């Protein structure tokens, strides 16, 4: 469940606000709700919001990224549905952060995790991919996807590559992507913070 707020006006030293409609996930499709949204405006004025869901308590459910749309500035939202490629084909994604990034070249990009098989809850948090959205539909263009990082064959499956934080480098126009490669061992977490650069 997600709350969306709009700050309306000041009354002296008090700020009054009102809440938009709730965005509710179906507990029969996502067992730990939906959170950690990332938002962008599409060419027709609608707002796309992508959410993290989870199949942690029912691993037989497909683990998806969830999408909802608003055509009135965020006051009302469509029922969340699995986010898909422009072909309509869904893809697997673990319960983890992702990010939409508007670039000065006019394109809208997404960075997040897409797994070849059904995840279980938060894992695996690899591979990480980067791709472009169709700005009319708000869907992901499959042919645009590029791999950013993945677990190597000699690395422990406990690896987490997260959280993706992307920004445009104003000097070069590259997408600068900040992530950590972390191994969550029982005696402590170990890993490195890395900066990836993507030419777009």
KOLPAKOL-817981 format. One record per residue: x, y, z of N, C-alpha, C in turn; residue in one letter; residue number from 1. Coordinates in Angstrom, 3 decimals, m for minus. Each point is the difference from the previous one (the first is absolute). Layout:
<recs>
(rec (X Y Z) (X Y Z) (X Y Z) 'A' NUM);
...
</recs>
This chain:
<recs>
(rec (0.845 m1.164 0.000) (m0.845 1.164 0.000) (0.893 1.231 0.000) 'X' 1);
(rec (m0.372 1.001 m0.768) (0.812 1.198 m0.111) (m0.891 1.221 0.180) 'X' 2);
(rec (0.480 0.964 0.790) (m0.714 1.246 0.200) (0.646 1.097 m0.842) 'X' 3);
(rec (m0.808 0.806 m0.674) (0.491 1.131 m0.778) (m0.606 1.266 0.608) 'X' 4);
(rec (0.854 0.981 0.305) (m0.460 1.209 0.661) (0.225 1.217 m0.887) 'X' 5);
(rec (m0.842 1.006 0.196) (0.169 1.269 m0.685) (m0.033 1.086 1.062) 'X' 6);
(rec (1.062 0.805 0.068) (0.016 1.107 0.944) (m0.797 1.149 m0.593) 'X' 7);
(rec (m1.062 0.399 0.704) (m0.977 0.894 m0.579) (0.296 1.463 0.282) 'X' 8);
(rec (0.061 0.367 1.287) (0.217 1.405 0.304) (0.401 0.160 1.457) 'X' 9);
(rec (0.585 1.161 0.260) (0.373 0.346 1.372) (m1.163 0.733 0.678) 'X' 10);
(rec (m0.225 m0.337 1.233) (m0.935 0.741 0.859) (0.805 0.458 1.216) 'X' 11);
(rec (0.539 1.201 m0.086) (0.922 0.456 1.036) (1.266 m0.832 m0.049) 'X' 12);
(rec (0.302 m0.674 1.111) (1.178 m0.863 0.057) (m0.336 m1.458 m0.296) 'X' 13);
(rec (m1.268 m0.277 m0.281) (m0.430 m1.375 m0.268) (m0.161 m0.230 m1.498) 'X' 14);
(rec (0.463 m1.146 m0.433) (m0.132 m0.391 m1.400) (m1.139 m1.007 m0.109) 'X' 15);
(rec (m1.001 0.312 m0.812) (m1.112 m0.935 m0.188) (0.258 m0.835 m1.242) 'X' 16);
(rec (m0.478 m1.236 0.024) (0.234 m0.900 m1.116) (m1.173 m0.957 m0.117) 'X' 17);
(rec (m0.058 m0.645 m1.134) (m1.005 m1.031 m0.216) (0.653 m1.180 m0.700) 'X' 18);
(rec (m0.543 m1.176 0.218) (0.568 m1.221 m0.561) (m0.733 m0.395 m1.275) 'X' 19);
(rec (0.759 m0.495 m0.972) (m0.602 m0.558 m1.206) (m0.538 m1.394 0.304) 'X' 20);
(rec (m0.659 m0.595 m0.975) (m0.479 m1.372 0.177) (1.166 m0.939 0.287) 'X' 21);
(rec (m0.283 m1.036 0.782) (1.009 m1.011 0.281) (0.314 m0.815 m1.249) 'X' 22);
(rec (1.255 m0.382 m0.118) (0.393 m0.976 m1.008) (0.109 m1.332 0.730) 'X' 23);
(rec (m0.874 m0.932 m0.337) (m0.086 m1.254 0.741) (0.427 m1.169 m0.873) 'X' 24);
(rec (0.898 m0.805 0.540) (0.385 m1.238 m0.655) (m0.915 m1.130 0.447) 'X' 25);
(rec (m0.214 m0.961 m0.872) (m0.808 m1.177 0.310) (0.859 m0.979 0.789) 'X' 26);
(rec (m0.329 m0.317 1.267) (0.825 m0.912 0.799) (0.051 m1.421 m0.555) 'X' 27);
(rec (m0.892 m0.325 m0.917) (0.048 m1.310 m0.633) (1.000 m0.025 m1.158) 'X' 28);
(rec (0.525 1.183 m0.365) (0.971 0.087 m1.092) (1.349 0.550 0.463) 'X' 29);
(rec (m0.003 0.767 1.067) (1.232 0.533 0.591) (m0.153 m0.091 1.507) 'X' 30);
(rec (0.801 m0.843 0.638) (m0.276 m0.386 1.386) (0.513 0.971 1.047) 'X' 31);
(rec (0.820 0.970 m0.381) (0.479 0.986 0.977) (m0.313 1.418 m0.458) 'X' 32);
(rec (m1.113 0.153 m0.678) (m0.396 1.330 m0.433) (0.850 0.517 m1.138) 'X' 33);
(rec (0.010 1.317 m0.154) (0.764 0.660 m1.055) (0.565 1.299 0.552) 'X' 34);
(rec (1.261 0.260 m0.319) (0.630 1.210 0.525) (1.167 0.413 m0.888) 'X' 35);
(rec (0.812 0.955 0.499) (1.171 0.540 m0.687) (m0.313 0.402 m1.439) 'X' 36);
(rec (m0.913 0.968 m0.161) (m0.412 0.390 m1.352) (1.055 0.833 m0.723) 'X' 37);
(rec (m0.061 m0.036 m1.328) (0.736 0.926 m0.855) (m0.992 0.491 m1.046) 'X' 38);
(rec (0.011 1.298 m0.302) (m1.047 0.608 m0.814) (0.573 0.793 m1.165) 'X' 39);
(rec (m0.792 0.105 m1.063) (0.362 0.842 m1.145) (m1.264 0.384 m0.751) 'X' 40);
(rec (0.042 1.170 m0.648) (m1.123 0.456 m0.818) (0.197 m0.468 m1.437) 'X' 41);
(rec (m1.072 m0.530 m0.599) (0.033 m0.490 m1.369) (m0.412 1.100 m0.970) 'X' 42);
(rec (0.118 m0.263 m1.284) (m0.254 1.035 m1.004) (m1.450 0.477 m0.004) 'X' 43);
(rec (m0.957 m0.851 0.401) (m1.400 0.412 0.012) (m0.413 0.656 1.308) 'X' 44);
(rec (0.965 0.229 0.892) (m0.278 0.672 1.265) (m0.260 m0.940 1.165) 'X' 45);
(rec (m0.218 m1.277 m0.279) (m0.198 m0.944 1.100) (1.285 m0.153 0.810) 'X' 46);
(rec (m0.162 m0.371 1.267) (1.140 m0.313 0.850) (0.081 m1.517 0.130) 'X' 47);
(rec (1.169 m0.531 m0.272) (0.283 m1.423 0.206) (0.696 m0.160 1.344) 'X' 48);
(rec (m0.468 m0.955 0.788) (0.675 m0.332 1.248) (0.313 m1.496 m0.001) 'X' 49);
(rec (1.277 m0.319 0.176) (0.438 m1.388 0.109) (0.254 m0.316 1.462) 'X' 50);
(rec (m0.409 m1.202 0.408) (0.060 m0.389 1.405) (0.680 m1.343 0.172) 'X' 51);
(rec (0.573 m0.171 1.135) (0.592 m1.273 0.411) (m1.086 m0.834 0.680) 'X' 52);
(rec (m0.201 m1.216 m0.485) (m0.906 m0.942 0.652) (0.817 m1.137 0.591) 'X' 53);
(rec (m0.649 m1.106 0.356) (0.738 m1.137 0.557) (m0.840 m1.265 m0.051) 'X' 54);
(rec (0.677 m1.124 m0.254) (m0.638 m1.311 0.104) (0.603 m0.794 1.151) 'X' 55);
(rec (0.606 0.691 0.955) (0.788 m0.643 1.054) (m0.786 m1.068 0.767) 'X' 56);
(rec (m1.234 0.274 0.323) (m0.774 m0.957 0.803) (m0.699 m1.054 m0.840) 'X' 57);
(rec (m0.025 0.206 m1.295) (m0.574 m0.987 m0.927) (0.907 m0.072 m1.228) 'X' 58);
(rec (1.133 m0.703 0.112) (0.988 0.027 m1.089) (m0.477 m0.625 m1.296) 'X' 59);
(rec (m1.157 m0.664 0.013) (m0.534 m0.508 m1.267) (m0.612 1.119 m0.839) 'X' 60);
(rec (m0.308 1.146 0.628) (m0.505 1.151 m0.747) (1.130 0.593 m0.836) 'X' 61);
(rec (m0.309 0.557 m1.155) (1.052 0.672 m0.775) (0.402 1.313 0.665) 'X' 62);
(rec (1.306 0.245 0.040) (0.526 1.253 0.545) (0.119 1.035 m1.099) 'X' 63);
(rec (m0.760 1.080 0.127) (m0.064 1.009 m1.050) (0.374 1.375 0.540) 'X' 64);
(rec (0.290 0.924 m0.926) (m0.038 1.437 0.237) (m1.422 0.416 m0.310) 'X' 65);
(rec (m0.567 0.931 0.782) (m1.410 0.365 m0.144) (m0.131 1.431 m0.494) 'X' 66);
(rec (m0.988 0.237 m0.866) (m0.196 1.321 m0.610) (m1.418 0.492 0.261) 'X' 67);
(rec (m0.106 1.288 0.282) (m1.299 0.653 0.139) (0.109 1.380 m0.640) 'X' 68);
(rec (m1.134 0.516 m0.480) (m0.008 1.258 m0.748) (m1.025 0.963 0.608) 'X' 69);
(rec (0.322 1.283 m0.092) (m0.942 1.051 0.394) (m0.142 0.987 m1.148) 'X' 70);
(rec (m1.239 0.376 m0.322) (m0.213 1.014 m1.042) (m0.520 1.308 0.577) 'X' 71);
(rec (0.092 0.151 1.335) (m0.459 1.251 0.616) (1.024 0.557 0.989) 'X' 72);
(rec (1.277 m0.172 m0.331) (1.044 0.595 0.832) (0.329 m0.761 1.254) 'X' 73);
(rec (m0.461 m1.217 0.128) (0.339 m0.823 1.161) (m1.090 m0.153 1.034) 'X' 74);
(rec (m1.197 0.527 m0.274) (m1.095 m0.136 0.957) (m0.657 m1.374 m0.055) 'X' 75);
(rec (m0.092 m0.562 m1.170) (m0.604 m1.321 m0.158) (0.928 m0.864 m0.843) 'X' 76);
(rec (0.037 m1.294 0.320) (0.929 m0.922 m0.644) (m0.734 m1.246 m0.471) 'X' 77);
(rec (0.503 m0.564 m1.091) (m0.567 m1.255 m0.485) (0.420 m1.142 0.929) 'X' 78);
(rec (m0.704 m1.103 m0.095) (0.377 m1.179 0.778) (1.374 m0.482 m0.464) 'X' 79);
(rec (0.946 m0.227 0.922) (1.337 m0.437 m0.419) (m0.051 m1.321 m0.768) 'X' 80);
(rec (0.742 m0.030 m1.103) (0.108 m1.193 m0.837) (1.473 m0.296 m0.254) 'X' 81);
(rec (0.338 m1.254 m0.327) (1.401 m0.298 m0.317) (0.497 0.891 m1.134) 'X' 82);
(rec (1.160 0.608 0.210) (0.621 0.816 m1.053) (0.536 m0.940 m1.057) 'X' 83);
(rec (m0.121 0.355 m1.273) (0.371 m0.901 m1.083) (0.885 0.707 m1.020) 'X' 84);
(rec (0.512 m0.812 m0.920) (0.622 0.550 m1.192) (m1.089 0.583 m0.905) 'X' 85);
(rec (0.419 0.770 m0.991) (m0.963 0.588 m0.935) (m0.769 m1.071 m0.773) 'X' 86);
(rec (0.534 m1.206 m0.046) (m0.676 m1.121 m0.666) (m1.136 m0.573 0.837) 'X' 87);
(rec (m0.100 0.448 1.252) (m0.995 m0.551 0.916) (0.525 m1.157 0.831) 'X' 88);
(rec (1.222 m0.420 m0.243) (0.588 m1.134 0.719) (0.505 0.457 1.369) 'X' 89);
(rec (m0.419 m0.663 1.082) (0.519 0.351 1.328) (1.410 m0.543 0.187) 'X' 90);
(rec (0.673 0.483 1.011) (1.334 m0.489 0.332) (0.124 m0.082 1.514) 'X' 91);
(rec (0.933 m0.833 0.461) (0.203 m0.189 1.432) (0.905 1.094 0.557) 'X' 92);
(rec (m0.329 0.453 1.214) (0.805 1.009 0.669) (m0.135 m0.211 1.504) 'X' 93);
(rec (1.118 m0.050 0.741) (m0.091 m0.232 1.436) (m0.521 1.220 0.743) 'X' 94);
(rec (m0.258 m0.178 1.268) (m0.450 1.092 0.858) (1.209 0.867 0.334) 'X' 95);
(rec (0.174 1.071 m0.742) (1.166 0.866 0.147) (m0.297 1.352 m0.636) 'X' 96);
(rec (0.789 1.002 0.382) (m0.153 1.343 m0.569) (0.278 m0.010 m1.500) 'X' 97);
(rec (m0.607 0.937 m0.689) (0.360 0.286 m1.384) (m0.162 1.504 m0.200) 'X' 98);
(rec (0.404 0.503 m1.164) (m0.076 1.448 m0.211) (m0.310 0.338 m1.446) 'X' 99);
(rec (m0.906 0.947 m0.184) (m0.234 0.645 m1.282) (0.856 1.256 m0.068) 'X' 100);
(rec (0.584 0.262 m1.173) (0.872 1.154 m0.162) (m0.341 0.729 m1.286) 'X' 101);
(rec (m0.380 1.256 0.126) (m0.224 0.870 m1.155) (1.332 0.624 m0.402) 'X' 102);
(rec (0.375 m0.190 m1.268) (1.287 0.515 m0.490) (m0.233 1.256 m0.834) 'X' 103);
(rec (1.020 0.835 m0.099) (m0.127 1.234 m0.785) (m0.131 m0.280 m1.497) 'X' 104);
(rec (0.273 m1.231 m0.444) (m0.211 m0.345 m1.411) (m1.472 m0.254 m0.312) 'X' 105);
(rec (m0.868 0.141 1.017) (m1.435 m0.170 m0.176) (m0.498 m1.404 0.270) 'X' 106);
(rec (0.929 m0.936 0.203) (m0.402 m1.382 0.216) (m0.227 m0.283 1.486) 'X' 107);
(rec (m0.764 m1.068 0.240) (m0.300 m0.435 1.363) (0.587 m1.395 0.179) 'X' 108);
(rec (0.837 m0.150 1.014) (0.702 m1.253 0.225) (m0.418 m0.629 1.332) 'X' 109);
(rec (0.283 m1.299 0.117) (m0.251 m0.737 1.247) (1.215 m0.845 0.314) 'X' 110);
(rec (0.358 m0.074 1.264) (1.043 m0.906 0.456) (m0.561 m0.830 1.146) 'X' 111);
(rec (0.227 m1.311 m0.072) (m0.513 m0.890 1.038) (0.442 m1.428 m0.267) 'X' 112);
(rec (m0.616 m0.921 0.714) (0.346 m1.414 m0.115) (m1.034 m0.738 m0.856) 'X' 113);
(rec (0.469 m0.793 m0.929) (m0.842 m0.940 m0.740) (0.673 m1.361 0.085) 'X' 114);
(rec (m0.728 m0.993 0.503) (0.577 m1.325 0.190) (m0.525 m0.966 m1.063) 'X' 115);
(rec (0.831 m0.955 m0.422) (m0.442 m0.948 m1.025) (m1.043 m0.983 0.494) 'X' 116);
(rec (m0.057 m0.226 1.312) (m1.002 m0.896 0.581) (m0.673 0.695 1.173) 'X' 117);
(rec (m1.052 m0.606 0.504) (m0.796 0.632 1.050) (0.827 0.230 1.263) 'X' 118);
(rec (0.049 1.246 0.499) (0.733 0.266 1.238) (m0.789 m0.490 1.208) 'X' 119);
(rec (0.662 0.026 1.151) (m0.700 m0.232 1.263) (0.216 1.216 0.877) 'X' 120);
(rec (m1.051 0.784 0.163) (0.107 1.208 0.805) (1.053 0.939 m0.541) 'X' 121);
(rec (0.991 0.302 0.852) (1.049 0.968 m0.346) (1.082 m0.557 m0.911) 'X' 122);
(rec (0.052 m1.304 m0.180) (1.153 m0.604 m0.672) (m0.411 m0.798 m1.229) 'X' 123);
(rec (0.914 m0.048 m0.995) (1.340 0.593 m0.001) (m0.031 1.466 m0.408) 'X' 124);
(rec (0.919 0.766 0.565) (0.107 1.407 m0.384) (1.093 0.161 m1.050) 'X' 125);
(rec (m0.145 m0.728 m1.034) (0.837 0.060 m1.193) (m0.725 m0.819 m1.054) 'X' 126);
(rec (0.226 0.237 m1.276) (0.814 1.087 m0.555) (m0.724 1.345 0.049) 'X' 127);
(rec (0.786 1.062 m0.217) (m0.534 1.360 m0.125) (0.035 0.371 m1.479) 'X' 128);
(rec (m1.105 0.581 m0.474) (m0.093 0.388 m1.409) (m0.425 1.467 m0.114) 'X' 129);
(rec (0.236 0.558 m1.187) (m0.327 1.399 m0.286) (m0.706 0.020 m1.345) 'X' 130);
(rec (m1.133 0.699 m0.076) (m0.737 0.027 m1.255) (m0.871 1.229 m0.136) 'X' 131);
(rec (m0.593 0.142 m1.182) (m0.824 1.163 m0.345) (m1.480 m0.366 0.029) 'X' 132);
(rec (m0.821 0.970 0.358) (m1.452 m0.166 m0.018) (m0.597 0.598 m1.264) 'X' 133);
(rec (m1.085 m0.589 m0.464) (m0.862 0.640 m0.978) (m0.837 1.020 0.773) 'X' 134);
(rec (0.118 1.272 m0.357) (m0.619 1.040 0.816) (m1.486 0.196 m0.274) 'X' 135);
(rec (m0.529 m0.682 m0.996) (m1.447 0.038 m0.219) (m0.696 m1.011 0.902) 'X' 136);
(rec (0.563 m1.203 0.088) (m0.629 m1.067 0.788) (0.548 m0.104 1.418) 'X' 137);
(rec (1.224 0.488 0.216) (0.641 m0.170 1.296) (0.580 m1.389 0.197) 'X' 138);
(rec (0.137 m0.772 m1.076) (0.511 m1.363 0.086) (1.467 m0.054 m0.411) 'X' 139);
(rec (0.661 m1.082 0.380) (1.434 m0.150 m0.206) (0.290 m0.578 m1.388) 'X' 140);
(rec (0.929 0.621 m0.725) (0.393 m0.467 m1.322) (1.058 m1.090 0.171) 'X' 141);
(rec (m0.381 m1.231 m0.276) (0.889 m1.135 0.266) (1.311 0.098 m0.767) 'X' 142);
(rec (m0.071 0.402 m1.264) (1.209 0.054 m0.823) (0.971 1.085 0.445) 'X' 143);
(rec (m0.432 0.875 0.897) (0.884 1.070 0.469) (0.834 m0.424 1.206) 'X' 144);
(rec (m0.318 m1.144 0.601) (0.650 m0.396 1.245) (1.484 m0.297 m0.205) 'X' 145);
(rec (0.795 0.508 0.936) (1.412 m0.364 0.024) (0.325 m0.523 1.400) 'X' 146);
(rec (0.837 m1.033 0.095) (0.409 m0.497 1.319) (0.993 0.964 0.630) 'X' 147);
(rec (m0.160 0.245 1.289) (0.929 0.870 0.721) (0.958 m0.832 0.848) 'X' 148);
(rec (m0.541 m0.912 0.796) (0.844 m0.855 0.834) (m0.787 m1.246 0.381) 'X' 149);
(rec (0.752 m1.070 0.293) (m0.606 m1.281 0.347) (0.962 m0.751 0.912) 'X' 150);
(rec (m0.501 m1.035 0.626) (0.862 m0.867 0.807) (0.921 m0.798 m0.915) 'X' 151);
(rec (1.259 m0.060 0.366) (0.954 m0.813 m0.740) (m0.091 m1.441 0.481) 'X' 152);
(rec (0.403 m0.932 m0.829) (m0.159 m1.422 0.301) (0.738 m0.427 1.262) 'X' 153);
(rec (1.056 0.714 0.371) (0.774 m0.377 1.179) (m0.421 0.781 1.245) 'X' 154);
(rec (m1.106 0.745 m0.082) (m0.455 0.796 1.147) (m1.152 m0.689 0.713) 'X' 155);
(rec (m0.082 0.241 1.303) (m1.053 m0.565 0.830) (m1.369 0.506 m0.454) 'X' 156);
(rec (m0.993 m0.882 0.024) (m1.357 0.388 m0.400) (m0.619 1.025 0.937) 'X' 157);
(rec (0.612 0.220 1.142) (m0.530 0.965 0.964) (0.255 1.450 m0.425) 'X' 158);
(rec (0.725 0.174 m1.098) (0.295 1.341 m0.511) (m1.276 0.827 m0.178) 'X' 159);
(rec (0.095 1.275 0.367) (m1.050 0.982 m0.314) (0.664 1.169 m0.725) 'X' 160);
(rec (m0.530 0.352 m1.154) (0.464 1.188 m0.718) (m1.107 1.039 0.144) 'X' 161);
(rec (0.227 0.990 0.855) (m1.067 0.941 0.318) (0.553 1.212 0.730) 'X' 162);
(rec (m0.772 1.043 0.304) (m1.246 0.322 m0.700) (0.356 0.834 m1.214) 'X' 163);
(rec (m0.631 m0.181 m1.107) (0.363 0.825 m1.154) (m0.422 1.447 0.207) 'X' 164);
(rec (0.958 0.904 m0.111) (m0.307 1.429 0.003) (0.654 0.612 m1.235) 'X' 165);
(rec (m0.812 0.524 m0.894) (0.488 0.529 m1.269) (m0.178 1.515 m0.045) 'X' 166);
(rec (0.956 0.661 m0.650) (m0.073 1.442 m0.223) (0.680 0.302 m1.330) 'X' 167);
(rec (m0.386 1.116 m0.599) (0.663 0.421 m1.227) (1.226 0.832 0.345) 'X' 168);
(rec (1.132 m0.368 m0.574) (1.204 0.807 0.149) (m0.159 1.228 m0.903) 'X' 169);
(rec (m0.106 1.162 0.582) (m0.275 1.214 m0.769) (1.136 0.361 m0.945) 'X' 170);
(rec (1.203 m0.440 0.306) (1.147 0.339 m0.845) (0.069 m0.897 m1.225) 'X' 171);
(rec (m0.213 m1.309 0.189) (0.191 m0.956 m1.103) (m1.307 m0.487 m0.622) 'X' 172);
(rec (m1.120 0.149 0.715) (m1.265 m0.549 m0.475) (m0.151 m1.481 0.277) 'X' 173);
(rec (1.033 m0.624 0.560) (m0.093 m1.416 0.355) (m0.960 m0.184 1.169) 'X' 174);
(rec (m0.537 m1.214 0.118) (m0.740 m0.359 1.206) (1.005 m0.564 0.993) 'X' 175);
(rec (0.130 0.651 1.141) (0.872 m0.468 1.070) (m0.856 m0.838 0.952) 'X' 176);
(rec (0.387 m1.244 0.171) (m0.799 m0.953 0.780) (0.799 m0.441 1.218) 'X' 177);
(rec (m0.526 0.312 1.182) (0.653 m0.352 1.263) (m0.636 m1.282 0.549) 'X' 178);
(rec (0.825 m1.010 0.279) (m0.496 m1.240 0.608) (1.109 m0.607 0.853) 'X' 179);
(rec (m0.401 m0.891 0.890) (0.945 m0.762 0.809) (m0.155 m1.478 m0.299) 'X' 180);
(rec (1.127 m0.709 m0.026) (0.001 m1.460 m0.137) (0.276 m0.551 1.391) 'X' 181);
(rec (m1.044 m0.477 0.673) (0.070 m0.344 1.416) (m0.245 m1.489 0.196) 'X' 182);
(rec (0.831 m0.606 0.857) (m0.189 m1.386 0.413) (m0.417 0.005 1.460) 'X' 183);
(rec (m1.219 m0.491 0.278) (m0.562 0.039 1.357) (0.365 m1.279 0.748) 'X' 184);
(rec (1.260 m0.087 0.449) (0.458 m1.168 0.738) (m0.499 0.052 1.440) 'X' 185);
(rec (m0.006 m1.136 0.675) (m0.479 m0.044 1.384) (0.875 0.818 0.937) 'X' 186);
(rec (1.289 0.094 m0.303) (0.913 0.752 0.868) (0.116 1.465 m0.405) 'X' 187);
(rec (m0.828 0.437 m0.920) (0.005 1.407 m0.399) (m0.116 0.174 m1.497) 'X' 188);
(rec (m0.441 1.168 m0.406) (m0.171 0.295 m1.420) (1.318 0.542 m0.548) 'X' 189);
(rec (0.340 m0.458 m1.204) (1.234 0.439 m0.630) (m0.284 0.353 m1.458) 'X' 190);
(rec (0.655 1.042 m0.480) (m0.218 0.364 m1.390) (0.602 1.335 m0.349) 'X' 191);
(rec (m0.217 0.392 m1.236) (0.563 1.245 m0.518) (m1.100 0.872 m0.585) 'X' 192);
(rec (0.170 1.305 0.163) (m0.874 0.972 m0.653) (0.617 0.372 m1.330) 'X' 193);
(rec (m0.787 m0.091 m1.077) (0.530 0.191 m1.350) (m0.783 1.059 m0.760) 'X' 194);
(rec (0.654 0.596 m0.979) (m0.634 0.949 m0.900) (0.127 m0.556 m1.410) 'X' 195);
(rec (m1.141 m0.208 m0.655) (m0.057 m0.467 m1.378) (m0.368 1.195 m0.880) 'X' 196);
(rec (0.520 0.033 m1.235) (m0.319 1.075 m0.916) (m0.583 m0.594 m1.286) 'X' 197);
(rec (m1.183 0.499 m0.395) (m0.699 m0.518 m1.151) (m0.153 1.125 m1.012) 'X' 198);
(rec (0.479 m0.235 m1.210) (m0.142 0.986 m1.074) (m1.356 m0.211 m0.674) 'X' 199);
(rec (m0.790 1.070 m0.110) (m1.338 m0.094 m0.590) (m0.091 0.915 m1.223) 'X' 200);
</recs>
